[in-house]
Amino acid sequence: MNSFLTVVGAGLAGSEAAWQAAGMGVPVVLYEMRPQRPTPVHKTSYCSELVCSNSLGSLNDTSAPFLLKEELRNLNSLVIRSADAHAIPAGAALAVDRDLFSAEITRALEDHPNITIRREEVEDIPAEGPVVVATGPLTSPALAEKIAGLMGDEYLYFYDALSPIIDANSIDYEKTFFASRYGKGSADYLNCGMSREQYDAFLDALAKADKVPLKEFEKPVYFEGCMPIEELAMRGPKTLAFGPMKPVGLNHPETGQRYYAVVQLRRENKEGTAWNIVGFQTKMTYPCQREVFRMIPGLEQAEFFRYGAIHRNTYVNAPELLGPDFCVKDRPGLYFAGQIVGVEGYVESCAMGAVAGRSAASRILGRPFSLPPKETAIGSLLQHVLTKGKGSFQPMNINFGLFTGMETGIRDKQARNQAIIQRALAAQAQWLEPVD
Ligand SMILES: Cc1cc2nc3c(=O)[nH]c(=O)nc-3n(C[C@H](O)[C@H](O)[C@H](O)COP(=O)(O)OP(=O)(O)OC[C@H]3O[C@@H](n4cnc5c(N)ncnc54)[C@H](O)[C@@H]3O)c2cc1C
């Protein structure tokens, strides 16, 4: 085992991993392939470049993204520190001047006495660990091939087709019914029946909604069989009613009512606090998703834990591959962090980098390390990454639907969220005590 940490990729996750490990006194070699080898989206040679929006999510102090940032602040996160230093006015969001933000991170990493930055592409997973692979959704093809070779092709995914996830508390159960098709098995699905008129109005709204255009490198995604719901709708007025909104075998179990179309919701977790709209991956903009999906009977007041999306990505099947210490099961000392480990978003990626960096540094120092508790935002993301059910693993952003198995019993949403946040920060403080 090396006495230094190798980090591959100086994006949001890799920069944070290097910073955290270096802060614990461990020498770090940080590899970044830009500017020698560009990606299809990065435009600069800065570390932690923001590839699209300049927002690091909500500042609303009853939101899950707020909690995640707060926990990272408590870990002395370089990414969040730089974001705070270069924040620009953006209402309730933490938006940053992207160049000043990334320039500061780059400078801090370059100036750190424990960090050496090497500007070169890593084409294979370094044999000697500890290593944190944080090469992101656009991992270079050579390295992606090696990762697939190490793990098996079936453990590396190249796109996301995400259906929206709804807060169970916001569903109208008077207008929906539990049933499985033809009554087979237990009644696990929550069904939203539509009349012909409701279906037609829904199709019309789908057609008129604003969509996010596909980037050139994302186009092959459609050939892999994940059509956005609005594209399917354009194939003909009955396509959805014969496809993801098929009503056959789904009459109302009590009234026997038949529907022209049925939207099915599937539990996203055991507790049933979050529901996934089955087969509703989409390229509609977030405001349009909110408007159009609220036309579904029973979802008029729906609150979205996650919006639908389809985009190019690279991520490993973490629940299958990673052990409880966050390392690859049969490769102790090999970590994945950032979007490649199955989270979604800048701050989520940074959080996974912080955990991998700290864990790897502890390994080098011969110190015990425990993962952040599941009551915390970082811990709840780790729960998703490490334990999400077989075959259904998809990248996730931070949301209160992930805080499962610890209900507060509070009905008021604001008060409930505040209680979750207080509990998380207390649990983090307790976790940090022995660690620091
Ligand atoms: C097009 C696009 C738009 C997105 N927009 C948003 C958004 O608006 N908001 C949001 O929150 N999230 C967004 N995301 C999702 C995600 O948050 C970001 O991709 C985030 O940057 C992921 O962080 P990361 O550290 O995992 O990867 P990255 O930030 O991409 O960092 C990976 C780094 O590894 C380097 N690298 C890759 N391969 C190698 C190699 N072989 N050797 C050495 N270096 C290598 C890359 O150059 C890069 O610097 C977007 C993703 C994509 C693809």
The ligand as an SDF file (V2000), in Angstrom:
LIG
                    3D

 53 58  0  0  0  0  0  0  0  0999 V2000
  -23.6910   17.9370  -19.4530 C   0  0  0  0  0  0  0  0  0  0  0  0
  -23.8720   17.8800  -17.9550 C   0  0  0  0  0  0  0  0  0  0  0  0
  -24.4970   18.9150  -17.3040 C   0  0  0  0  0  0  0  0  0  0  0  0
  -24.6780   18.8720  -15.9170 C   0  0  0  0  0  0  0  0  0  0  0  0
  -25.2750   19.9250  -15.3090 N   0  0  0  0  0  0  0  0  0  0  0  0
  -25.3980   19.9430  -13.9670 C   0  0  0  0  0  0  0  0  0  0  0  0
  -25.9640   21.0730  -13.3140 C   0  0  0  0  0  0  0  0  0  0  0  0
  -26.3390   22.0360  -13.9390 O   0  0  0  0  0  0  0  0  0  0  0  0
  -26.0710   21.0350  -11.9680 N   0  0  0  0  0  0  0  0  0  0  0  0
  -25.6410   19.9730  -11.2360 C   0  0  0  0  0  0  0  0  0  0  0  0
  -25.7390   20.0160  -10.0040 O   0  0  0  0  0  0  0  0  0  0  0  0
  -25.1190   18.8880  -11.8300 N   0  0  0  0  0  0  0  0  0  0  0  0
  -24.9770   18.8400  -13.1790 C   0  0  0  0  0  0  0  0  0  0  0  0
  -24.4370   17.7410  -13.8110 N   0  0  0  0  0  0  0  0  0  0  0  0
  -24.1700   16.5400  -13.0150 C   0  0  0  0  0  0  0  0  0  0  0  0
  -22.9310   16.5590  -12.0920 C   0  0  0  0  0  0  0  0  0  0  0  0
  -23.2340   17.2840  -10.9760 O   0  0  0  0  0  0  0  0  0  0  0  0
  -21.7050   17.1210  -12.6710 C   0  0  0  0  0  0  0  0  0  0  0  0
  -21.3550   16.3670  -13.7810 O   0  0  0  0  0  0  0  0  0  0  0  0
  -20.5160   17.1400  -11.6500 C   0  0  0  0  0  0  0  0  0  0  0  0
  -19.5110   17.8950  -12.2220 O   0  0  0  0  0  0  0  0  0  0  0  0
  -20.0210   15.7560  -11.2780 C   0  0  0  0  0  0  0  0  0  0  0  0
  -18.8820   15.8600  -10.4530 O   0  0  0  0  0  0  0  0  0  0  0  0
  -17.6850   14.8130  -10.5740 P   0  0  0  0  0  0  0  0  0  0  0  0
  -16.5940   15.3010   -9.7030 O   0  0  0  0  0  0  0  0  0  0  0  0
  -18.2020   13.4660  -10.3400 O   0  0  0  0  0  0  0  0  0  0  0  0
  -17.2440   14.8880  -12.0970 O   0  0  0  0  0  0  0  0  0  0  0  0
  -16.5800   16.1200  -12.8920 P   0  0  0  0  0  0  0  0  0  0  0  0
  -16.8630   17.4050  -12.2170 O   0  0  0  0  0  0  0  0  0  0  0  0
  -16.9570   15.9520  -14.3090 O   0  0  0  0  0  0  0  0  0  0  0  0
  -15.0240   15.8340  -12.7170 O   0  0  0  0  0  0  0  0  0  0  0  0
  -14.3940   14.7380  -13.3230 C   0  0  0  0  0  0  0  0  0  0  0  0
  -12.9990   15.1820  -13.7250 C   0  0  0  0  0  0  0  0  0  0  0  0
  -12.2540   14.0400  -14.1320 O   0  0  0  0  0  0  0  0  0  0  0  0
  -11.4850   14.3750  -15.2820 C   0  0  0  0  0  0  0  0  0  0  0  0
  -11.2010   13.1200  -15.9700 N   0  0  0  0  0  0  0  0  0  0  0  0
  -12.0530   12.3120  -16.6580 C   0  0  0  0  0  0  0  0  0  0  0  0
  -11.4150   11.1980  -17.0850 N   0  0  0  0  0  0  0  0  0  0  0  0
  -10.1160   11.3120  -16.6570 C   0  0  0  0  0  0  0  0  0  0  0  0
   -8.9760   10.4720  -16.7760 C   0  0  0  0  0  0  0  0  0  0  0  0
   -9.0150    9.3080  -17.4030 N   0  0  0  0  0  0  0  0  0  0  0  0
   -7.8010   10.9070  -16.2310 N   0  0  0  0  0  0  0  0  0  0  0  0
   -7.7200   12.0980  -15.5750 C   0  0  0  0  0  0  0  0  0  0  0  0
   -8.7900   12.9340  -15.4430 N   0  0  0  0  0  0  0  0  0  0  0  0
   -9.9710   12.5290  -15.9550 C   0  0  0  0  0  0  0  0  0  0  0  0
  -12.3740   15.3540  -16.0260 C   0  0  0  0  0  0  0  0  0  0  0  0
  -11.6200   16.1800  -16.8780 O   0  0  0  0  0  0  0  0  0  0  0  0
  -13.0090   16.1500  -14.8840 C   0  0  0  0  0  0  0  0  0  0  0  0
  -12.2650   17.2790  -14.5270 O   0  0  0  0  0  0  0  0  0  0  0  0
  -24.2420   17.7450  -15.1770 C   0  0  0  0  0  0  0  0  0  0  0  0
  -23.6090   16.6970  -15.8410 C   0  0  0  0  0  0  0  0  0  0  0  0
  -23.4290   16.7570  -17.2130 C   0  0  0  0  0  0  0  0  0  0  0  0
  -22.7320   15.6240  -17.9030 C   0  0  0  0  0  0  0  0  0  0  0  0
  1  2  1  0
  2  3  1  0
  2 52  2  0
  3  4  2  0
  4  5  1  0
  4 50  1  0
  5  6  2  0
  6  7  1  0
  6 13  1  0
  7  8  2  0
  7  9  1  0
  9 10  1  0
 10 11  2  0
 10 12  1  0
 12 13  2  0
 13 14  1  0
 14 15  1  0
 14 50  1  0
 15 16  1  0
 16 17  1  0
 16 18  1  0
 18 19  1  0
 18 20  1  0
 20 21  1  0
 20 22  1  0
 22 23  1  0
 23 24  1  0
 24 25  2  0
 24 26  1  0
 24 27  1  0
 27 28  1  0
 28 29  2  0
 28 30  1  0
 28 31  1  0
 31 32  1  0
 32 33  1  0
 33 34  1  0
 33 48  1  0
 34 35  1  0
 35 36  1  0
 35 46  1  0
 36 37  1  0
 36 45  1  0
 37 38  2  0
 38 39  1  0
 39 40  1  0
 39 45  2  0
 40 41  1  0
 40 42  2  0
 42 43  1  0
 43 44  2  0
 44 45  1  0
 46 47  1  0
 46 48  1  0
 48 49  1  0
 50 51  2  0
 51 52  1  0
 52 53  1  0
M  END
$$$$
